[in-house]
Amino acid sequence: MTPPTISRYSQLFPPRAEWTVAEIPDLSDKVIVVTGGNSGIGYETVLELLRHNAKVYIAARNQAKVDAAIAELKRQPGVKGHVEFVKLDLADLRSIEAFAKEFSTREKQIDILFDNAGIMENTPGKTVQGFEQHVGINSIGTHYVTKLLLPLLKAATAAHPESPARVVFTSSFLHINAPEHGFSAEDPYAEKDLPEGMSMPMRLYGTSKFYNILSARKLQREHSDIVFTAVHPGYVRTPLLGKGTDLMSTLRHYFVIPWITLPQKSGAVTQLYAAFSEAGLKKGAYFVPYGREAATIPAGDDPKVQDAFVEWCESQIAKNAAA
Ligand SMILES: NC(=O)c1ccc[n+]([C@@H]2O[C@H](COP(=O)([O-])OP(=O)(O)OC[C@H]3O[C@@H](n4cnc5c(N)ncnc54)[C@H](OP(=O)(O)O)[C@@H]3O)[C@@H](O)[C@H]2O)c1
């Protein structure tokens, strides 16, 4: 059955959650990686995992920030699991490779990978290998780290086929800002034909988040022993939203954002739902708050668009292979 289109309003102000984090099972024997687990939605995700006894790795770029986050996590009530830092900078393909190598010396399997880390910037920027920063970090870096971790995810499924490994990509409702055709190798940053009223940063961010959906669905077609899903976590009060640099955005930050955003804690619910609910086993599904399957833009369902993006993405990675 085709999932329903869920209105913008209902995604912004979702109905009460039917599934809650209390339904997460005991995770004593689980190894879980959360990229960007030191902040915002990732932090809340790690907190719930630790409350359910998981062994969690926070894969992030800044050790000092992660150390501070871990100290704070350990002060939270009900925290029982084990948490460690592993260095990962998604803006650098070499760092992604070093991370995957280091990680495979520490663990032989990964039960769940939360591809949560991401950026939303107002000013232009590039990654170490020269990709536009949103597509470079949110899409290419995230796709590459997932590819490199596939052997460990497959090992987890092989060890317990009744509960296959899962990968959850944190996408966004704003994936609707991607071009209608979805992807073109001639214009991978979707800079052409910018719709009236849409800023370039919002185009780039939305497009990069749409590419997460394409990655999830293409990887799903290639690797049936793992479950890949994507989620919109909600419009959530986290550091991602920034404080703004001009008067209008500062006023918006203090007087508008608090009324229309969900608290940070609620931002973790949908990705935890994808990782632990029965419904989250639906391969290639896309979920919105708080755990409702929803339609993506039509191009997301097109295998040719999925193939074209992943082919381009992997060709960029290959072109920039380590010497
Ligand atoms: N907040 C929302 O309303 C919203 C809505 C839809 C989707 N999302 C998505 O939700 C995810 C989490 O965002 P959030 O709102 O929780 O924001 P956040 O608090 O800013 O967290 C983002 C995390 O990603 C990490 N990160 C950024 N660049 C990285 C890089 N190059 N390498 C490794 N890690 C990197 C950040 O690390 P540092 O702390 O070192 O910067 C941080 O840990 C993102 O993918 C975002 O696109 C958020």
The ligand as a Gaussian input file, in Angstrom:
#p B3LYP/6-31G(d) Opt

LIG

0 1
 N       16.369000      20.199000      14.260000
 C       15.464000      20.043000      13.310000
 O       14.410000      20.716000      13.289000
 C       15.677000      19.023000      12.221000
 C       14.641000      18.826000      11.288000
 C       14.821000      17.877000      10.279000
 C       15.991000      17.147000      10.219000
 N       16.974000      17.366000      11.136000
 C       18.198000      16.556000      11.029000
 O       18.461000      15.975000      12.286000
 C       19.859000      15.667000      12.385000
 C       20.373000      16.113000      13.737000
 O       20.285000      17.530000      13.783000
 P       20.056000      18.350000      15.130000
 O       18.862000      19.190000      14.894000
 O       20.111000      17.478000      16.295000
 O       21.307000      19.347000      15.052000
 P       22.612000      19.519000      15.937000
 O       22.256000      19.638000      17.368000
 O       23.352000      20.642000      15.292000
 O       23.392000      18.157000      15.709000
 C       24.085000      17.878000      14.523000
 C       25.182000      16.894000      14.845000
 O       25.881000      16.592000      13.627000
 C       27.260000      16.729000      13.877000
 N       28.022000      17.062000      12.689000
 C       27.913000      18.161000      11.905000
 N       28.853000      18.128000      10.941000
 C       29.574000      17.000000      11.132000
 C       30.690000      16.442000      10.482000
 N       31.306000      17.057000       9.471000
 N       31.171000      15.253000      10.915000
 C       30.593000      14.632000      11.967000
 N       29.538000      15.132000      12.647000
 C       29.047000      16.314000      12.232000
 C       27.335000      17.881000      14.882000
 O       28.618000      17.927000      15.485000
 P       29.134000      19.266000      16.235000
 O       28.429000      19.302000      17.551000
 O       30.603000      19.045000      16.342000
 O       28.750000      20.415000      15.361000
 C       26.225000      17.457000      15.820000
 O       26.669000      16.437000      16.663000
 C       20.517000      16.384000      11.203000
 O       20.803000      15.427000      10.201000
 C       19.449000      17.334000      10.711000
 O       19.557000      17.601000       9.328000
 C       16.846000      18.282000      12.139000

